[in-house]
Amino acid sequence: KTEPPPVAQYSETVSQYQIYDSYVKDYEISLLGDYNDRKKKILNFDDSTCNPLEQDAKIGKDALHTKNMERSLKVLERLANQNAQDDVFQDFKYWEDASDQYREGEGSLLPLWRFSTERTKRKQVTAICWNPRYSDLFAVAYGSYDFMRQGSGMVCCFTLKNTYPEYLFATESGVMSLDFHPQHPSLLAVGCYDGSVMVYNVSNGSVKPIYSSSVKTGKHKDTVWQVHWQSESMGKELNFYSISSDGCVANWSMSKNELKMELVMQLKLVNRIKDEPEEFNLGGLASGCCFDFNQSLVHLFIVGTEE
């Protein structure tokens, strides 16, 4: 048996001014340490090299607007939420309804969190997708199913550790579909009501898409109802598929400078009436609504249409 480590109780009351002064002091010490390290490496330097604290003062930086402070505040916010919602987190881990054992084949559901923002009011949730790597992170698409009243859209990435969105992206058209890349969990493909598709990198801190379709490079003519990433091993360039009401299934490849569109197939309508004269057989395309790829045969997929 090992002896338990010594335990001591400690408590202290601090104000926000003391916390701020402590962070500023630590920030100045870290800057001076970096400056001294650079000074040792550079043997010949002129008088233009100035103290890093003076440089930060010139460009308007302070301890409250640094990456380290942002990261620390995010951790502190999550800790505060966990303490404030301790009963919810306990139910998430351990809750069981004792009455379930008396109801054969039935169970109970316990609502835990409610995720919403002021900016998504009057918008409808059109798609949800879990992140393949981070089990607490998921993306929500906001658009509208009222096709006579269309407006802007939005994508919010929520985590179970915080009911406020970690990432938020605004779009000109309503978002109707989205999908995370299975091997690159920071890449998020988005399909919109106006037929455009976009790719966001949720980890680079930018609110603009890294790739976006256009009339020049190609786009759908109607609503994109579903997008699906292809496995990285199937090709050199990252690519994903989309299906739209315009009756087309397209493949999108992420090249160096643009998003290239390749038409995979058109969903042509089939005449079911055998005795129908050919002159009355009007050709057309079926409105694609959804598709799914086979897990074993990645080139095999099924399509669902309005017809």
ABEGO torsion letter per residue (X at the ends): XBBBBBBBBBBBBBBAAAAAAAAAAAAAAAAAAAAAAAAAABABBBAABBBAAAAAAAAGBBAAABAAAAAAAAAAAAAAAAAAAAAAAAAAAABBBAAAAABBGBBBBBBABBBBBAAABGBBBABBBBBAABAABBBBBBBBABAABBBBBBBBBBBAABABBABBBBBABBBABBBBBAABAABBBBBBAAGBBBBBBAAAGBABBABBBBAAAEBBABBBABBBBBBAAABABBBBBBBBAAGBBBBBBBBAABBBBBBABBBBBBBABAABBAAABBBBBBBBABBBBBAABAABBBBBBAX
